[in-house]
Amino acid sequence: MSESDEDEVNVNYYVRCRDGDFILEVPSSYKLTFGAVNPGSPPHGHDLHCLRIYDGPNAKTSNLRAVFCNVSGFRDLSLPLARKTTKETGSAEWSRDDGSEIVTRKRELAEAWHTDDPADIPF
């Protein structure tokens, strides 16, 4: 193993997959491509996208190392990400008085931003 191989940094990717999400660690020199399994073919009830991993920066001259199917997206875990969440709470009360109905409703929406911290992901 050469000295440059020892100094190479690995990159962790979070991969969203219909078969179950996972974390993938690859050397930074690897190239990842994302697209249809068979470009140009009609969809058959699935999006049929896959993530391909090559062992070098150029997919045409590098060796294909892995293919993951049913992938809907992926991202480098070193990129910060915040998700907006909305929580709705409420109540309703009905009462009947002399043939008329009275309805009282209360509704509250609370929105917040939450960050994904890669330190919380065990691997």
C-alpha positions in Angstrom: 0.0 0.0 0.0 1.5 3.3 -1.0 1.7 6.4 1.3 -1.0 8.2 -0.8 -3.4 5.2 -0.2 -2.9 5.5 3.6 -3.7 9.2 3.6 -6.9 8.9 1.5 -10.0 10.1 3.3 -13.2 8.1 3.4 -16.6 9.6 2.8 -19.7 8.4 4.5 -23.0 8.5 2.5 -26.5 8.1 3.9 -28.4 6.1 1.2 -32.2 6.0 1.1 -33.4 2.7 -0.2 -36.7 1.0 -0.5 -35.2 -2.1 0.9 -33.9 -0.2 4.0 -31.7 2.8 4.5 -28.0 2.3 5.1 -24.7 4.1 5.5 -22.0 3.5 2.9 -18.3 4.4 3.5 -16.1 4.8 0.4 -12.7 6.4 -0.4 -13.0 10.0 -1.5 -11.4 9.1 -4.9 -14.4 6.8 -5.8 -17.1 8.1 -8.1 -20.8 7.6 -7.4 -23.4 7.8 -10.1 -27.2 7.7 -9.6 -29.8 7.0 -12.3 -32.1 4.5 -13.9 -31.2 0.9 -13.9 -31.9 0.7 -17.6 -32.2 4.2 -19.1 -34.9 4.5 -21.7 -37.0 1.6 -20.5 -40.6 2.3 -19.3 -41.2 2.2 -15.6 -42.9 -1.0 -14.4 -44.5 0.3 -11.2 -41.2 1.1 -9.6 -38.8 3.9 -10.1 -35.9 1.4 -10.6 -33.1 3.8 -9.8 -29.7 2.6 -8.6 -26.5 3.9 -7.1 -23.3 2.7 -8.8 -19.8 2.9 -7.3 -16.6 3.1 -9.3 -13.1 2.8 -8.0 -11.8 6.0 -9.6 -12.9 9.5 -10.7 -13.8 8.5 -14.2 -16.7 6.0 -14.6 -15.6 5.1 -18.2 -12.1 3.9 -17.2 -12.7 2.7 -13.6 -13.9 -0.6 -12.4 -17.5 -0.9 -11.2 -17.3 -1.9 -7.5 -21.0 -2.0 -6.4 -24.6 -1.4 -7.6 -27.4 -0.8 -5.2 -30.9 -0.9 -6.6 -34.2 0.7 -5.4 -32.3 3.8 -4.2 -34.3 7.0 -4.0 -31.5 9.3 -2.9 -28.2 9.7 -1.1 -26.1 12.4 0.5 -22.7 12.9 2.0 -23.1 12.9 5.8 -20.6 15.7 6.2 -23.2 18.0 4.7 -25.4 19.6 7.4 -29.1 19.0 7.0 -32.1 20.4 8.8 -35.7 19.1 8.5 -38.8 21.1 9.2 -41.3 19.2 11.3 -44.9 20.2 12.0 -46.9 19.0 15.0 -50.7 19.5 15.1 -52.6 19.2 18.3 -56.3 19.9 18.9 -59.5 19.0 20.5 -63.2 19.3 19.8 -66.2 19.4 22.2 -69.8 18.8 21.2 -72.8 19.7 23.4 -76.5 19.6 22.7 -78.9 22.1 24.2 -82.6 22.2 23.3 -82.1 20.6 19.9 -79.2 22.8 18.9 -75.6 21.5 18.7 -72.7 23.6 19.8 -69.2 22.6 18.6 -66.0 24.0 20.0 -62.8 23.2 18.3 -59.2 24.1 19.2 -56.3 23.6 16.9 -52.6 24.4 17.3 -49.7 24.0 14.9 -46.1 24.0 16.0 -43.3 24.1 13.6 -39.6 23.5 14.3 -36.3 22.8 12.5 -34.3 19.7 13.6 -30.8 18.9 12.4 -29.5 15.5 11.5 -26.3 15.0 13.4 -24.0 12.3 11.9 -22.6 11.7 15.4 -26.0 10.2 16.3 -25.7 7.5 13.6 -24.0 4.4 14.9 -21.5 2.9 12.5 
